[in-house]
């Protein structure tokens, strides 16, 4: 079975949870079980997130997103945050010893929306599950909720026993960004909902109130004062100290270190269970009591609604079937991940990087994900682009990040050398190609143009884009010409020319942008190509050669910005220097930035403390995606898909040295260390995005700056994929059949159509591509907007119409079983020098045609 650990049947799922009391529901057919004992876990919902390490069923961190981002987190060092414990669970049976449980590894069942831990402890079967209330509505998630924890202790002995369970939350808060510890709050107890409240009258927390309530078995006793629960670093309940002194604390009393501790007791017959349900939330003091009442009555129902919401995203559009279980399961996981990693921030639900670890908005993370979402989710991308535009400042500069800090929400704007400007242009252009939504483009126009001109003003005298950070990083400072930024600038200019044509910019302006893109191409190849290394490199502080091999240079291959021979060499260098077949692609080689902190002005080991950590040689998903796409660009499609299967699918990641169910941000990649292959940030937003994007591209759904088009050179492992694709604002089904590298037949809704390029304003319900021997000529690629095409059987001629701007040079590729006899553009015969014909085998010819637009529209006729 390709994915041994995946539970696809409800019966198997029920078997895992044992007593049927678990709260991952039947919608979690993508859920994966893990027994390795070392997993990092993050799951979350719109208002709260859970983080745990080493497969522990107890959290090291709970993130809240309302009213502002705060977290329950006692860690003092980011690199040791796994040591933080904020939840304690104690067990006593009859008059036996009291002991803490859960700070040891438990097996778990994980989906992007929930996690359930399960373990047999002597005669007791335990399950602990975490899920997230939040009812989806027309305006997002209508209920400001938090999270739900369900603890089930089942008596598996043949005799009855008295069970006592002790639960204890340290409700101290840390603030977002400043990470200040807030350990003083006024507490009170509401008997009707069995809820403890902690009111932080502190503006740096936005005067948040944290609540921990009970939705099932009521507690026998409770305490809200942390000091009363501890003595000399030990829990009083464990040491047997009297708990009769536990009592309510008056709201008129002084502030104290808050906690929420409860004691439960129940006589359990054989097979019976003690069920505890905690709901946790952060809100305002004025809304706290009403929210507690609402959660006490509705938390289970709303947790189910949220899980259904994520399940619908996982199993709904876009359907993507490859016939490979590993690939198809990970499609569903990635879609669920995109749905789950959206959180409340300042009145809106926005994409955020992680379920718990980061509780602020990063433009980069949203754009990386939306590059994939543009293929199937127009509403998401439109919403995110508008959000960015609305957050731009008076000068139309977009944000780099948006977060709560100290006394309010802060915007960190993208500077001149910030790559977000270019990715913003790329995502907007992709959205336009997929939707034709000119109205949104007009709204975004001033912001897009500012992003282009603002960043291009950082052009050096050497004709290259400069930046402070070494590669795609947002840390480090050693200003100089950058391959990554120059590569992105070329693509952004080409994308902006496409959008400028739609906005009917003056031809002279678009011609100038085109000339600038060509100038950057020339400078990239002449000044940053290192013949000895076979790679695109950087220079630091203007003139110092940087011989590090950075992952960002792979984009020059992905975007086809180098000569073919150099593309092949660059990919070969990346294979030799960056690719670890067990993990994926390392960010940089050599990974020696822990020794270069002074040279690159790195602070507090922000790059990673050691070799192979974080950016300093760690493995991030986009680098692996770029490598797979670069392999496709140099014609090694099978190798590209194998990289995806091995290093980007859930099954592939689980097969890695310390594999677990995850779509990760990075790993520890030094083989000489015990941490080699350890996953961090296991449900990372743009890991899901890049997985989907890469799969679309490798399996036929292609995109150029001017058009969408389909490919026939698919990897041999998946000869007949089927998927849904957003075309001109509507979802179309694309179905492949047959074998071979050419199109034997192309049909739109059953009717033949002579092009793999998708025409503007054509919204087919179904596109069928039958691969095999070429039967009739067809258009394969076009570097101008494609209006339509016709094959005229009697005249034996292929016609198409393109649209651009006067003076725009166009390249077109056609495939045919015979060589063309004559080619005309706007009824004028093209000279022989304007096209080249290459015979690929006995009955296949590839013809590359170059022509220029005299006016906005042009018609081309190829005669056979």
C-alpha positions in Angstrom: 0.0 0.0 0.0 1.6 3.3 -1.1 0.7 5.2 2.1 0.9 2.6 4.9 0.0 5.0 7.7 -3.1 6.7 6.2 -6.5 5.7 7.5 -8.9 5.9 4.6 -11.7 3.9 6.1 -14.0 5.0 8.9 -13.7 1.5 10.4 -9.9 1.8 10.7 -10.3 5.3 12.1 -12.7 4.1 14.7 -10.4 1.2 15.5 -7.6 3.7 16.3 -9.7 5.8 18.7 -10.7 2.6 20.6 -13.8 3.6 22.6 -15.4 5.7 19.9 -15.1 8.8 22.1 -12.5 10.5 20.0 -13.4 13.7 18.4 -11.7 13.6 15.0 -14.8 12.8 13.0 -15.4 10.9 9.8 -14.5 13.9 7.7 -10.9 13.2 8.6 -10.4 10.5 6.0 -7.1 12.2 5.1 -5.9 11.8 8.7 -2.6 10.1 9.3 -1.5 8.0 12.3 2.0 8.4 13.7 3.7 6.2 16.3 7.3 7.5 16.0 7.4 9.3 19.3 9.3 12.4 18.1 6.7 14.3 16.1 6.2 18.1 16.1 2.5 18.9 15.9 0.7 22.1 15.0 -3.0 22.3 14.3 -5.4 25.2 14.6 -8.5 27.1 13.7 -9.6 30.7 13.0 -9.2 31.8 16.6 -6.6 29.5 18.3 -3.7 27.2 17.5 -2.0 24.2 19.3 1.7 23.4 19.2 3.4 20.4 20.7 6.7 18.6 20.4 8.1 15.1 20.8 4.7 13.5 20.2 3.5 14.8 23.5 -0.3 15.0 23.9 0.1 18.2 26.0 0.8 21.6 24.4 4.0 23.6 24.7 2.1 26.6 23.3 -1.5 27.8 22.7 -1.8 30.8 20.3 -4.8 33.0 20.5 -5.7 35.4 17.7 -8.5 37.5 19.3 -8.9 40.1 20.4 -5.3 40.4 19.4 -2.6 37.8 19.0 -1.3 36.6 22.4 0.0 33.2 23.4 0.1 30.9 26.4 3.8 30.0 26.2 6.4 29.8 28.9 9.5 29.2 26.7 12.5 31.5 27.0 14.4 30.5 23.9 13.0 29.9 20.4 15.4 27.0 19.8 14.2 25.3 23.1 10.5 26.1 22.9 9.8 22.4 23.1 10.6 22.5 26.8 7.7 24.9 27.6 4.8 23.2 29.5 1.5 25.1 30.0 -0.9 22.1 30.6 -0.6 19.5 33.3 -2.6 16.3 33.5 -2.7 14.2 36.6 -4.2 10.8 37.3 -5.1 8.9 40.5 -7.0 5.6 40.6 -8.6 4.7 43.9 -6.2 5.5 46.6 -3.2 4.8 44.5 -0.3 7.2 43.7 -1.0 10.5 42.0 1.1 11.0 38.9 1.4 13.4 36.0 0.9 11.9 32.5 1.2 13.2 29.0 4.7 14.7 29.1 5.9 11.6 27.2 5.3 10.5 23.6 1.9 9.2 22.6 0.7 7.9 19.2 -1.5 10.4 17.4 -3.9 10.8 14.5 -3.4 14.1 12.7 -5.2 16.1 10.1 -4.6 19.9 9.4 -7.7 20.7 11.4 -7.4 18.5 14.5 -5.2 16.0 16.3 -6.1 13.1 18.6 -3.6 11.3 20.9 -4.3 7.8 22.2 -2.5 5.6 24.7 -3.2 2.7 27.0 -1.8 3.3 30.5 -2.1 0.1 32.5 -5.8 -0.6 32.8 -6.8 2.9 31.5 -7.3 3.9 27.8 -6.8 7.6 27.2 -7.6 9.8 24.3 -6.9 13.5 24.2 -8.1 15.5 21.2 -7.8 19.1 20.2 -10.3 20.7 17.8 -11.4 24.3 17.0 -14.8 25.8 17.2 -15.7 28.4 14.6 -18.7 28.3 12.4 -18.0 29.4 8.8 -20.3 32.1 7.5 -20.8 34.5 4.7 -18.4 37.0 6.3 -15.8 34.4 7.4 -16.1 32.7 10.8 -18.9 34.3 12.7 -18.2 33.1 16.2 -15.2 34.5 18.1 -14.3 31.1 19.6 -11.1 29.4 20.7 -10.3 25.7 21.0 -11.7 22.6 22.5 -9.8 19.9 24.4 -11.4 16.5 25.1 -9.9 14.1 27.6 -11.4 10.6 27.8 -10.2 8.1 30.5 -11.7 4.7 30.0 -11.6 1.9 32.6 -10.4 -1.2 30.8 -10.1 -3.3 33.9 -12.6 -6.0 34.9 -13.2 -4.2 38.2 -14.7 -0.8 39.0 -12.4 2.0 40.1 -12.6 5.5 41.3 -10.9 7.8 38.9 -9.5 11.3 39.8 -8.2 13.5 37.0 -6.4 16.8 37.6 -6.1 19.4 34.8 -4.1 22.5 35.1 -3.5 25.3 32.7 -1.0 28.1 33.3 -2.8 31.0 31.7 0.0 33.4 31.7 0.3 35.3 28.4 3.1 36.3 26.1 2.5 39.2 23.8 2.9 39.1 20.0 6.2 40.3 18.6 7.6 41.9 21.8 7.1 38.5 23.5 6.7 40.1 26.9 5.6 37.9 29.7 2.3 38.9 31.3 1.8 37.0 34.5 -0.6 39.2 36.5 -4.4 39.0 36.0 -7.6 39.3 38.0 -9.4 36.0 38.1 -13.0 34.9 38.7 -15.2 31.8 38.4 -18.6 31.4 36.8 -20.5 28.4 38.3 -23.1 28.2 35.5 -20.4 27.3 32.9 -17.8 26.1 35.3 -15.4 28.6 33.8 -12.3 30.4 35.2 -11.6 33.8 33.7 -8.3 35.7 33.8 -8.6 39.4 33.0 -5.3 41.0 31.9 -5.8 44.7 32.5 -2.7 45.4 30.4 -2.9 47.4 27.1 0.0 45.3 25.6 -2.4 42.3 25.6 -5.2 44.6 24.4 -6.8 44.0 27.8 -7.5 40.4 26.8 -9.5 38.0 29.0 -8.6 34.3 28.8 -11.2 31.7 29.8 -11.0 28.0 30.5 -14.4 26.3 30.9 -16.0 22.9 31.1 -18.4 21.4 28.6 -18.9 17.9 30.0 -18.2 16.5 33.5 -18.2 19.4 36.0 -15.2 19.6 38.3 -15.4 18.8 42.0 -12.9 21.5 42.9 -11.0 24.3 41.1 -8.4 27.0 41.6 -7.4 30.1 39.6 -4.3 31.0 41.5 -1.0 29.6 40.3 0.8 30.2 43.5 -1.6 28.0 45.4 -0.9 25.1 43.1 2.9 25.0 43.5 5.4 24.5 46.3 9.2 24.4 45.7 8.6 23.7 42.0 6.3 20.8 42.6 2.6 20.6 42.1 0.7 20.4 45.4 -1.8 18.0 44.0 0.9 15.5 43.1 2.6 15.8 46.5 -0.7 15.1 48.2 -1.1 18.6 49.7 -4.6 19.6 50.7 -6.7 21.1 48.0 -9.6 22.1 50.2 -8.1 25.6 50.2 -8.9 26.0 46.5 -11.4 28.7 46.3 -12.7 31.5 44.0 -10.7 34.6 43.8 -12.7 37.9 44.0 -12.7 40.1 41.0 -12.1 42.9 43.4 -8.9 41.3 44.7 -5.4 42.1 43.5 -3.8 40.8 40.3 -2.0 37.5 40.6 -0.3 34.8 38.4 -3.4 33.2 36.9 -4.1 29.5 36.3 -7.1 27.3 35.7 -6.9 24.0 37.7 -9.7 21.5 38.1 -10.2 18.2 39.9 -12.6 15.6 38.6 -13.8 12.4 40.3 -16.0 9.5 39.0 -16.6 5.9 39.9 -16.1 3.9 36.6 -17.5 0.5 36.0 -15.6 -1.7 33.6 -15.9 -0.1 30.1 -17.1 3.2 31.5 -15.2 6.5 30.9 -14.6 9.8 32.5 -15.0 12.6 29.9 -13.6 16.1 30.4 -14.2 18.8 27.8 -12.3 22.1 28.2 -13.0 25.1 26.0 -10.4 27.8 25.9 -10.7 31.2 24.4 -9.3 34.8 24.5 -11.7 37.7 24.2 -12.6 41.0 25.8 -13.8 41.3 29.4 -17.2 42.6 28.3 -17.8 39.6 26.0 -16.2 36.9 28.2 -19.2 35.6 30.1 -21.4 35.5 27.0 -18.7 33.7 25.0 -18.2 31.1 27.8 -22.0 30.4 27.8 -22.0 30.1 24.0 -19.0 27.7 24.0 -20.5 25.6 26.9 -23.6 25.1 24.7 -22.1 25.0 21.2 -18.4 24.2 21.2 -18.8 20.6 20.0 -21.2 21.6 17.2 -19.0 24.4 16.1 -15.8 22.2 16.2 -17.7 19.8 13.9 -18.7 22.7 11.6 -15.1 23.8 11.4 -13.8 20.3 10.6 -16.5 20.0 8.0 -15.4 23.3 6.5 -11.8 22.0 6.2 -12.9 18.6 4.9 -15.0 20.3 2.2 -11.9 22.2 1.1 -9.8 19.0 1.1 -12.3 16.9 -0.9 -13.8 19.6 -3.1 -12.5 21.8 -5.9 -10.0 21.4 -7.3 -10.2 17.7 -7.9 -6.8 16.4 -8.9 -6.3 12.8 -9.7 -3.0 11.3 -10.8 -3.6 7.6 -10.0 -0.8 7.7 -7.5 -2.0 7.4 -3.9 0.9 9.3 -2.4 0.3 12.3 -4.7 -3.4 12.3 -4.5 -3.6 12.1 -0.7 -1.2 15.0 -0.4 -3.3 17.1 -2.7 -6.2 16.7 -0.2 -3.8 17.4 2.7 -2.5 20.6 1.0 -6.0 21.9 0.3 -7.0 21.2 3.9 -3.9 23.1 5.0 -4.7 26.1 2.9 -8.2 26.2 4.5 -7.0 25.7 8.0 -4.1 28.2 8.2 -6.3 31.3 8.1 -6.7 33.2 11.4 -8.4 36.2 12.8 -6.4 39.4 12.8 -7.8 42.8 13.4 -11.3 42.1 12.2 -10.5 39.9 9.3 -9.6 36.2 8.6 -6.3 36.2 6.8 -3.7 33.6 5.8 -1.0 33.0 8.3 2.1 30.8 8.2 1.4 28.3 10.9 -1.5 27.2 13.1 0.3 28.3 16.3 3.9 29.3 16.0 3.4 32.6 14.2 0.4 34.6 15.0 1.0 37.5 12.6 0.5 38.2 8.9 3.4 37.8 6.4 2.8 39.1 2.9 5.3 36.6 1.6 3.5 33.6 3.0 0.2 34.7 1.5 1.7 35.4 -1.9 3.6 32.1 -2.0 0.4 30.3 -1.4 -1.8 32.3 -3.7 0.5 31.5 -6.6 -0.9 28.0 -6.3 -4.4 29.1 -5.3 -4.7 31.1 -8.5 -5.1 27.8 -10.3 -8.3 27.0 -8.6 -9.6 29.6 -6.0 -10.3 33.0 -7.5 -12.1 34.3 -4.4 -9.2 33.5 -2.1 -6.7 35.3 -4.3 -8.9 38.2 -5.0 -9.5 38.7 -1.3 -5.8 38.5 -0.5 -4.8 40.9 -3.2 -7.4 43.4 -2.1 -6.2 43.0 1.5 -2.7 43.9 0.5 -3.8 46.9 -1.5 -5.9 48.1 1.3 -3.0 47.8 3.7 -0.7 49.8 1.4 0.4 53.2 2.6 -0.3 56.6 1.1 2.6 56.0 -1.3 1.1 52.7 -2.5 3.8 50.6 -0.9 2.6 47.2 0.2 3.2 45.7 3.6 5.9 43.1 4.4 4.1 42.1 7.6 1.1 43.2 9.8 0.9 42.3 13.5 0.0 43.5 17.0 2.9 45.0 19.0 2.8 46.7 22.4 0.1 49.2 21.9 -1.5 48.6 18.5 -1.5 46.9 15.1 1.7 47.7 13.2 2.5 47.6 9.5 6.0 46.8 8.4 6.2 48.1 4.8 8.2 46.4 2.1 11.4 48.3 1.3 13.1 48.9 -2.0 14.9 45.6 -2.1 12.0 43.5 -0.7 11.0 40.6 -3.0 7.3 40.9 -2.0 6.9 43.6 -4.6 7.8 41.1 -7.4 5.8 38.2 -6.0 2.8 40.6 -5.7 3.1 41.4 -9.5 3.4 37.7 -10.3 0.3 36.7 -8.3 -1.8 39.5 -9.7 -0.8 38.6 -13.3 -1.6 34.9 -12.7 -5.0 35.9 -11.2 -5.8 38.0 -14.2 -4.8 35.1 -16.6 -7.0 32.7 -14.8 -10.0 35.0 -14.3 -9.9 37.9 -16.8 -11.0 40.1 -13.9 -9.9 43.5 -15.3 -11.9 45.4 -12.7 -9.7 44.1 -9.9 -6.6 44.8 -12.0 -7.7 48.5 -12.3 -8.1 48.7 -8.6 -4.6 47.3 -8.0 -3.0 49.3 -10.8 -1.4 52.1 -8.7 -0.1 49.6 -6.1 1.3 47.2 -8.7 3.0 50.0 -10.6 4.5 51.4 -7.4 5.8 47.9 -6.6 7.5 47.7 -10.0 9.0 51.2 -10.1 9.9 51.3 -6.4 11.9 48.1 -6.6 13.5 48.8 -10.0 14.8 52.1 -8.5 17.2 49.8 -6.6 18.9 48.9 -9.9 22.7 49.2 -9.6 25.1 50.8 -12.1 26.0 47.2 -13.1 22.5 46.8 -14.5 21.5 44.2 -11.8 19.1 44.4 -8.9 20.7 44.9 -5.6 19.6 43.8 -2.2 20.9 43.6 1.4 19.9 40.0 2.2 21.9 37.2 0.5 19.1 35.5 -1.3 15.4 35.3 -0.7 16.1 35.8 3.0 14.7 38.7 5.0 17.8 38.7 7.3 21.4 39.5 6.8 22.9 42.6 5.4 25.8 42.7 2.8 24.3 44.8 -0.1 25.2 43.8 -3.6 23.8 42.5 -6.9 21.6 39.5 -6.4 20.7 36.7 -8.8 17.4 36.0 -7.0 16.2 39.6 -7.2 17.4 40.1 -10.8 15.7 36.9 -11.9 12.4 38.0 -10.2 12.7 41.5 -11.7 12.9 40.0 -15.2 9.8 37.9 -14.7 7.9 40.8 -13.0 8.6 43.1 -15.9 7.3 40.4 -18.4 4.2 39.9 -16.2 3.7 43.7 -15.9 3.9 44.1 -19.7 1.1 41.5 -20.0 -1.0 43.4 -17.4 -0.1 46.8 -19.0 -1.4 45.6 -22.3 -4.7 44.8 -20.7 -4.8 48.2 -19.1 -3.9 49.7 -22.6 -0.7 51.4 -21.5 1.0 53.3 -24.3 3.1 51.0 -26.5 6.2 53.1 -25.9 5.9 52.5 -22.2 5.5 48.7 -22.6 8.4 48.6 -25.1 10.6 50.3 -22.6 9.7 47.7 -20.0 10.5 45.0 -22.5 13.8 46.5 -23.3 14.6 46.7 -19.6 13.8 43.0 -19.1 16.1 42.1 -22.0 18.9 44.3 -20.5 18.5 42.5 -17.1 18.7 39.1 -18.9 21.9 40.1 -20.5 23.4 41.5 -17.3 22.3 38.3 -15.4 24.1 36.1 -17.8 27.2 38.2 -18.3 27.9 39.3 -14.7 26.5 36.7 -12.3 27.2 33.5 -14.1 30.2 31.8 -12.7 31.7 29.4 -15.3 33.8 27.5 -12.7 30.9 26.9 -10.4 28.3 26.4 -13.1 25.9 28.6 -11.2 24.5 32.1 -10.8 26.2 33.8 -7.8 26.1 37.1 -5.9 28.5 39.9 -4.9 28.5 41.3 -1.4 29.2 44.9 -0.5 29.2 45.7 -4.2 32.4 43.9 -5.4 33.2 40.9 -3.1 32.4 37.6 -4.9 30.1 35.4 -2.9 30.7 31.8 -3.8 27.8 30.4 -1.9 25.4 28.4 -3.9 21.9 29.8 -3.1 18.6 28.1 -3.9 17.1 31.3 -5.3 19.2 31.0 -8.5 17.1 28.0 -9.5 14.3 30.5 -10.5 16.4 31.6 -13.5 15.9 28.1 -14.8 12.2 27.9 -13.8 11.6 31.2 -15.6 13.7 30.2 -18.6 16.1 33.2 -18.3 19.3 31.5 -19.2 20.6 29.7 -22.3 19.7 26.0 -22.3 23.3 24.8 -21.8 23.6 27.0 -18.7 20.3 25.9 -17.4 21.4 22.3 -17.5 24.7 23.1 -15.7 22.9 25.1 -13.0 20.6 22.3 -12.3 23.5 19.8 -12.2 25.3 22.0 -9.7 22.2 22.2 -7.5 21.8 18.4 -7.7 25.4 18.0 -6.6 25.6 20.8 -4.0 22.1 21.4 -2.6 20.0 18.3 -3.1 19.7 15.7 -0.3 17.6 12.9 -1.7 16.3 12.0 1.7 15.2 15.5 2.7 15.0 17.9 -0.3 16.9 21.0 -1.3 19.1 22.8 1.2 18.9 26.6 1.1 22.6 27.2 0.7 26.0 25.5 0.4 28.3 25.8 2.2 26.1 26.1 5.3 28.6 28.2 7.2 26.6 31.3 8.1 27.0 30.5 11.8 30.7 31.5 11.2 29.8 34.6 9.1 27.5 36.5 11.5 29.7 39.6 11.5 30.2 39.7 7.8 26.4 39.4 7.1 25.3 41.4 10.2 23.2 38.5 11.5 21.8 38.9 15.0 21.2 36.4 17.8 21.8 33.3 15.6 18.8 34.3 13.5 20.1 32.3 10.6 20.4 29.1 12.7 22.8 28.3 15.5 24.6 25.6 13.6 25.3 24.1 10.2 22.1 22.8 8.6 19.7 24.7 10.8 17.0 27.1 9.6 18.2 29.1 6.6 21.8 28.1 7.2 21.5 25.0 5.1 18.1 23.9 6.3 15.5 22.5 3.9 12.5 24.6 3.1 9.6 23.5 0.8 9.9 26.2 -1.9 13.5 25.3 -2.6 12.5 21.7 -3.3 9.6 22.9 -5.5 11.9 25.2 -7.5 14.4 22.3 -8.0 11.6 20.0 -9.3 10.3 22.7 -11.6 13.9 23.4 -12.8 14.2 19.7 -13.6 11.1 20.0 -15.7 12.5 23.0 -17.5 15.6 21.0 -18.6 13.5 18.1 -19.8 13.9 15.7 -16.8 10.2 15.5 -16.0 10.5 12.1 -14.4 13.1 13.3 -12.0 11.1 16.3 -11.1 8.0 14.3 -10.2 10.2 11.8 -8.2 11.5 14.8 -6.1 7.9 15.7 -5.4 7.0 12.2 -4.4 10.1 11.7 -2.2 10.4 15.1 -0.6 7.1 16.9 -0.7 4.3 14.4 -0.2 3.1 13.3 3.3 4.2 9.7 2.5 7.6 10.8 1.2 8.3 13.0 4.2 7.2 10.1 6.5 9.9 8.0 4.8 12.6 10.5 5.6 15.1 9.9 8.5 12.9 11.4 11.2 9.8 11.5 9.1 6.3 12.3 10.4 3.0 13.5 8.8 3.9 17.0 7.9 4.2 19.7 5.2 7.1 21.4 6.8 8.9 24.7 6.7 12.4 23.4 7.3 14.4 20.5 8.8 17.7 20.1 10.4 19.8 18.9 7.5 23.3 18.1 8.8 23.7 14.3 8.5 26.4 14.3 11.2 23.9 15.3 13.9 21.2 13.5 15.8 18.7 16.0 14.6 19.2 15.2 10.9 15.9 15.2 9.2 13.9 16.5 12.2 10.8 18.4 11.0 9.7 21.7 12.3 6.6 23.8 11.6 4.8 20.7 10.4 1.7 22.3 9.0 3.2 25.2 7.1 1.0 27.2 4.8 3.1 27.6 1.7 4.5 24.1 1.9 0.9 23.2 0.9 0.8 25.9 -1.7 4.1 25.0 -3.3 3.1 21.3 -3.4 -0.1 22.1 -5.3 1.7 24.6 -7.6 4.4 22.2 -8.5 2.0 19.3 -9.2 -0.1 21.5 -11.5 3.0 22.5 -13.5 4.5 19.0 -13.7 1.3 17.4 -14.8 0.3 19.6 -17.6 -1.1 22.9 -16.4 1.4 25.5 -17.5 1.5 29.3 -17.5 3.6 31.9 -19.2 3.5 35.7 -18.8 0.9 35.9 -21.6 -1.2 32.8 -21.5 -2.3 29.6 -19.8 -1.4 26.5 -21.8 -1.3 22.8 -21.4 1.7 20.5 -21.9 2.0 17.0 -23.3 5.5 16.2 -22.0 4.3 14.7 -18.8 6.3 12.4 -16.4 6.0 8.8 -17.4 4.9 7.7 -13.9 1.5 9.4 -14.3 0.4 9.0 -17.9 -3.2 10.2 -17.6 -3.8 12.8 -14.9 -7.2 14.5 -14.5 -7.6 17.8 -12.7 -9.8 20.9 -12.4 -8.3 24.2 -13.5 -9.5 27.8 -13.2 -9.9 29.1 -16.8 -11.4 32.6 -17.5 -13.1 32.7 -14.2 -14.7 29.2 -14.2 -13.5 25.7 -13.2 -12.8 23.5 -16.2 -12.0 19.8 -16.1 -8.8 18.8 -17.9 -8.5 15.1 -18.8 -5.4 13.4 -20.3 -5.4 10.1 -22.1 -3.0 8.2 -24.4 0.8 8.2 -24.3 3.7 10.1 -25.9 5.0 13.6 -26.0 2.7 15.1 -28.6 -1.0 15.9 -28.8 -2.9 13.5 -31.2 -6.2 15.3 -30.4 -7.2 18.4 -28.5 -11.0 18.8 -27.8 -12.9 21.6 -26.0 -16.3 20.2 -24.9 -16.0 17.5 -27.5 -15.1 19.8 -30.4 -11.6 19.7 -31.9 -9.4 22.8 -31.2 -6.0 23.3 -32.7 -4.1 24.7 -29.7 -2.7 23.8 -26.4 -2.7 27.5 -25.5 -5.9 28.6 -23.8 -7.8 31.4 -25.6 -9.0 34.4 -23.8 -12.7 34.5 -22.8 -13.2 30.9 -23.8 -14.7 28.9 -20.8 -14.8 25.3 -21.7 -16.4 22.8 -19.3 -14.0 20.1 -20.3 -10.7 19.9 -22.2 -9.5 16.5 -23.4 -5.9 16.0 -24.4 -5.2 12.7 -26.2 -1.5 12.1 -26.5 0.1 10.2 -29.4 1.2 10.8 -33.0 0.4 14.3 -34.4 -2.7 14.2 -36.5 -3.2 17.9 -37.3 -1.0 21.0 -36.6 -1.6 22.8 -33.4 -0.3 25.9 -31.5 1.8 24.9 -28.5 3.1 28.2 -27.1 2.6 31.9 -27.8 4.1 35.0 -26.2 1.2 37.3 -26.8 -2.4 37.1 -25.6 -4.2 34.3 -27.5 -7.6 35.2 -28.9 -8.4 32.1 -30.8 -7.4 29.6 -33.5 -8.9 27.6 -36.4 -7.8 24.8 -38.6 -9.1 25.0 -42.2 -9.1 21.5 -43.6 -9.6 22.5 -47.2 -6.8 25.1 -47.3 -4.6 23.0 -45.0 -3.8 26.0 -42.9 -3.7 26.9 -39.2 -4.9 30.4 -38.3 -4.6 32.2 -34.9 -5.1 35.7 -33.6 -2.9 37.3 -31.0 -3.1 40.6 -29.1 -0.4 42.7 -27.5 0.9 46.2 -28.3 2.5 47.8 -31.3 6.1 46.7 -31.7 5.8 43.7 -29.4 8.0 40.8 -30.6 6.2 37.5 -30.5 7.4 34.0 -30.5 5.1 31.1 -31.4 5.7 27.4 -31.4 3.6 25.0 -33.6 3.7 21.2 -33.8 2.8 19.4 -37.0 3.3 16.2 -38.9 4.6 18.1 -42.0 6.9 21.1 -42.3 5.0 24.4 -43.1 5.1 25.7 -46.7 4.4 29.3 -46.0 3.7 31.6 -43.0 1.9 34.9 -43.1 1.4 37.6 -40.4 -1.3 40.2 -41.1 -1.4 38.8 -44.7 2.3 39.5 -45.3 4.6 36.5 -46.0 7.3 36.1 -43.3 10.8 35.7 -44.6 12.6 32.4 -44.0 14.8 34.0 -41.4 11.7 34.7 -39.2 11.0 31.0 -38.5 13.0 27.8 -37.9 11.8 24.2 -38.5 13.2 21.3 -36.7 12.2 17.7 -37.5 12.0 15.8 -34.2 11.2 12.4 -35.8 9.6 11.0 -38.9 6.2 12.5 -38.4 6.8 15.5 -36.1 8.0 19.0 -36.8 8.6 21.8 -34.4 8.4 25.3 -35.9 9.4 28.4 -34.0 7.9 31.5 -35.5 9.0 35.1 -34.7 6.9 38.1 -35.7 6.1 41.6 -34.4 2.8 43.3 -33.8 2.2 46.2 -36.1 -0.9 47.1 -34.1 -2.7 45.7 -31.1 -4.1 42.7 -33.0 -2.4 40.4 -35.4 -3.5 37.3 -37.4 -1.1 34.6 -38.4 -1.7 31.9 -41.0 0.5 28.8 -41.4 0.0 26.9 -44.7 0.9 23.2 -45.1 
